[in-house]
C-alpha cells in the first residue's frame, strides 16, 4: 500500500480509501436506494449493516494496509464503529464522515453548519455511533447557495472548524460540494480545509482545469471519488462493446491514480475480492495496451461522449443541474 501525508502533519493515509457503502443484489448502494428519506435522517439505522460479508471486506482492508475509511449515512457509521470494536484494527486508522442532514441540499443554505452548538452536537452524536473520541476527517459538503445567501458563511464555518479542532473533536476538515468549480475554489481560498473530496473519473474530469491545481497550490490533499461513476462505468462499457468489466475497472482506476494531483481515491467494494482487485492496480498504475484500448473504445462511444460533455459543463457552471 502507498501512503500520502496530510499537509505538515504526522498523519499519512492510504492511497486506497475504503468506502462505507454496502450493496443491494443489483449493485446499487444500500440505504440511499432503499429509502432516501430514512437514509438522511439522523439516527435511523437500516438493518443488517456490518454483517459477515462486510467484516470480510474490512479484514481484507487490514491485510492490504488500508488505514482510511469513509462512511456517509448513519447505518455505515454505526456498523464501522461496531465492526472496529468487534475486530480492532491492527494499526492506527482514520475515519472520514459528514454531519447528517447538514450537507449539500439536505439543509437549505447549509445554515446548520454555521451554528457552532448544532455542529458540535452533531459531531458528538456521530462519535457515539463510531465509538471514537475524534472524527479524523469531517467532510463538509456545501452548495453555492450557502455562499450566495450569507457573505459571512466561510468566516462562521472557519470559526466552527477551529473550535472543533481545539476541543479535540475533529482532526481535519475536508471541502466538498456538488456545485462545481467556483464553489470548490471558494472553499480552497477560505483556508479552513486540509483536504478536498471531488468526483473525478474518465467521464467527470472537470476538476483538472482549476480545482486540482488550486488545491495543490494550497497544500491540500486531494481525495478522488466515483472512479466507477457510481457503477455507470460498467453499463457504459457494455454499451461500447467492452465485455470484461474487471479490465475496465482496472483501467478506470489507474486513470484516476495516474493524475499527479490525486493523492487518494475512495473505492467501494461489496466483497473482499473486489477490494483486492482494486488495490492490485497499485502494483503498476501504468496502463497496459488492453486497458488503454478499452478506455479509447469507451471514449469513442456517443453515449459516453455526451455524458462527459454534460459533466464538464456542469462542473464549470455552464448548465444548471437537474
N, C-alpha and C positions, 0 to 999 in steps of 0.2 A: 504494500500500500504506500502511496505517496501522501505527503502532508504539506500544508501551507500555513505559515504563521499569520496570525491576525494582527496587523499593524506592528507596533513595537512591543506587544505583549508577549507573555510566555506561553500563550495558547496556540497550539498547532492542530488544525482539523484535517481529517482525511479528505483526499480528493473526491472519493465517492462518499456521498451523504445518503444514508438510508431514509427514504420517505416513510411516513407512518400509515399510508393508505393500505387498507385491506380490500379485497376484491370480490365482486359478485361472480357467479359462474360465467357470465357473458363478458367478463373482463372489465366492466365498469367499476369505479371505486364505490365502496360501501358508504353508507351514511348519506352523502350528498345525493346519490342516485336512488336512495330508498325513500327518504322523506326530507326534502331540503329544509323545511321549516324546523323540524326537530334537530337536524344536523347543526344548525347555527344557534340553537337555544342553549344558553349556558346551563350546565348541569344535566342535560339529557344524555343518557348513555344507551346506545344500541346494544342488544345482547350479543354475546359470543365474540367480542373483540379480544385479541390477545390469547387465542387458543393455541392448540398444539402446532398447527402449521405456521403461525406467526412466531412461535417460540423457536421453531426450526430455522426461520429466516434470521432471527436475532443471533442464534448460535453460529450461523454461517458468517454473519457480520463480524462477530468477535474473532472467528478464525481468520478472517480476511484482514483484520486490523482496522476496521471501520470504527471511528470514535465520535462521529457526528450523526445525530438523529433528529429528523424534522417531523413534527406532528402538528396537525391542524385541529380538527374538531375534538370535543371533549372525550369521545369514546377512544380516540387514539391516545390522548394524553393519559387517561386513566389506565389503559392497557399497558402502555410503556412503563409507567410507574410500577404497576403490579408485576409485570414481567421482570423488570430490573430487581425488584425485591425478592422474587422467587429465584432468580438466577443472576446474582450480582455480576456486572461486567468485570472482566479480569484486568481492566486498566481504567484510567480515568476517561469518562465520556462526557460529551457536551450535547445539550438539547436545545433545539430551536423550536419556538412555538409562538402563537399570537394570542392577543386578548380576544375572547369570544364576543361577538356582537358589537365590536367597535371598529373593525377594519372594513376597507373597501366601501361598498354601498350598504352594508348592514346597519350603519349608523349615519344618517344624512349629515354631511358636513364633517363627519368624524369628530363631532364635538365632545364625545365622552373621553377621548384621548387627552383633551386639554384640561380635564378636571383631574387634578392630581390625586384627590382622595378616591375617586372612582377607579382610576387606573391602578393605584396601589392595591385597592381591594380586589380588583380582578387578578392582578399578579399573585397575590396571596392565595386566592381561590385556586388558581392554576397550580401553584406549588403544592397544595394539598393533594390535587389529583396526581401530580407527577411524583409525589413523595420525595421532593427535593427541597433544598434550602435556598436555591437560587436558580433563576432562569438564565442560562448561559447566553442565549441569543433571543431577544424579544423582537419578533417581527411586527413592524408597524406599517401595515398597508393602508395608504390613504388614496383618496381620489382628488381630482383637480378642484372640485367644489370646496374642499376644506380650505384651500389657499384663497380661492376667489371670494369666499364669504367672510373670511377672518384674516385681515392683514397681519395680525399678531400670532397666527396659528403656530408658526415654527418657533417663535420665542417661547410660547407656552409649552410646546411639546419638548423643546430642548430642556427647559427647566424641569419638566417631569422626568425626563430620562436621567438627568443628572441626579435628581432626588432619589430615584430608584437605585441608581448605582451607589450613591453614598450610603444608602440604607442596606446595601448588600443584597438587594432583592433581584437584581439583574447584573449580568457582566457586560454585555454589549447590546446595542440596539441595531436593527437591520432595516434599511429602507426598502420599501416595496410599493408598487402601485400597478393599477391596470389602466391608468390614464395616459400612459405613453411618455414620450421623450421629455417634454417640458416639465412634467411633474417630477420625473426622476432627477433631472438636472437641479431643480429647486431643492430636492431632498439632499442631494450631494452638497450643494452650496451652503446648506444650513449648518453643516459641521457637527451634527448630532449623532451621526451613524458611523459604525465601524465597518459595515458590510452592506451590500446591496443584493437583493434577490430579484432575478429577472428571468422572464421567459426567453429562452434562447435555443433555437434549433434550426434545422435546414430550411424550414418554411417561415420562421419568425426570427429574422436576423436584424431587425431594425436597430437594436442596441449598438450595433457596430459603428453607426455613424457618429454618435456623440456621447452616448451614455457610458459605454465601456471605457473609452479614452478618458472621460472626465472622472470616472470612478478611480481609475488607476492614478491619475494626476493628484487625486485627493488622498491617495494612500489607503484606499478602501479595498476590502476583499470582495470579489465577485463570485456569487453562488448562482449558477445557472439551474433552471428547472424546465420541465416539459420537453426533455430531449426527444421523447417519442410522441410529442404533440397530443398528449392525453390519449394515446393509443391510436389516434387517427393515422399515424405514420404507416401502420400495417394495412389499413384499408386503402390508403393512397398507393402503397406499394403493390398491393394485389391488383388494383385498377391499372397500374402501369405494367403489369405482367411480371412482377418480381415474385417468384414462387417461394423464396426462402426468407421468412420473416426474421430469423436469427441473424442472417447475413445483413439484412437491412438495419436491424437494431444495432449491431456492432458498428456498422458504417456511420450511422447517425450519431452514436455516442462518441465515436472517435472524432467526428467533425466538430462536435462541441468542445471536446477536450483539447483539440489542436489549436483552438483560438488562444493566442498568447495572453489575452486579458482575462480569461476564465480561470479561476482558481479551483473551483469545486463544482460538482454537479449533483443535484438531488435525483436519486434513482428509486423508482418504485419497484417492488418485487413481491409477487404473490407466493413464490416458492424459493427455497434455498438455491435450487439450481439456477433460477433466473438471476438471482443476485450474483452468484458465482460467475455466470456468463458475462454479466455487465462488468464486473470487476476485472475480468480477464483482459479487457482491452488495454489496461494499464501496462501490460507486458510489452506492448508495442503499439503506440497510437498512430503510427503511420498507416495510411490506408493501403490495403492490398489492391491489386488490379481488379479483382472481383468486386470488392467493396466500392471502389471508385466508379466502376462501371454501373453498379446498382444505383448510386446516387445520381449519376448522369442520366440514367434511364428514368429515374423518378423526376428529375428536373425537366425532362422533355415532355412530361405529361401535362396536358392542358389543364386538368383539374388542379394539379399541384401548382402550376404557374399562376392560376387565378388566386389560389389561396395565399401564395407568397406575396403577390402584388397587394392583396387586401390587407394582409398582416402588416406589411411595410407602411402602407398608407395610414392604417390605424395607429401604429406606433408613432409615426411622425405627426399625428394630429390632423391629417388632411381629410379624414372622414369621421363621421360620428359612429361610435359602436352601438349596436342594437341594444 
